[in-house]
Amino acid sequence: MDKTLIDKSASDLVSGDNWVRNETDIRTFEIVINGKEESSKSLKIEPLECIHGTCVLDEVVEVELEEG
């Protein structure tokens, strides 16, 4: 998880800073697009997953984590 969106002040955010929350109840992706940097003045978005509204996901295999 990249937390640059929450680890920086709003005035320091640049295009590409993001925050991904992929927990069971909250699955969101937030990204900054502001054009502050010359290399970030154009944007190409290619959404490929779930384009028909039905996401087919592989089964998640739960594993037991060790202490520590």
N, C-alpha and C positions, 0 to 999 in steps of 0.2 A: 504494500500500500504506500503510495507516494502521498505525503501529507503536506506538500509545499503550500497548498491553499490555506491551511490552518496554521502553519508554522511561520508565516510572513505577515507583515502588516499590509493593509490594503494598498498603501501607496507603493509598496515594493513588488506587487504582483505583476507578472508578465505572462504573455500568451504561453500556454502549455502547463502552467502551474495547475495542479489538480488535486482532487481528493476522491478516492474510491472507497465506498463503504460496501462491503460484500458480506454482510452478516445475514443470517437467516431471515430476519424481519425487515431489514433495511438494505436494499441493493440499489445504490445510486452512484452516479459518477458526475462530479462537478468539475468544470474546466474553465480557466480564465482565457478570454480572447479580448485583447485590448490594443494591439498594434504599437505598443510602446517601443519595441525593438524593431529596427529596420528589417531584420530577417524574418519577422513574424507578421508582416503586413498582408500576406495572402493566406488563404485558408482553403483546404480541400478536405471535404468530409465524405467518406465512403461507408455508410452504415451497411453492414453485411449480415449481421446476426439478427434473427427474428424479423425479417422484413415483411413477413406475411402475417405477423401477429401471433404466431404460435411458435414458441421456442422448444425445440427438442434438445434436451440436455442429457448428457451422459449421467448414469447413476453415480451418486456420490457415495463412496465407500467410507464408512466411519471407522476410524482407528483409535485405539486407546493411547493417550499420550503418557509418557513417563513423567514422573515428578522432576522438577528442576528445570 
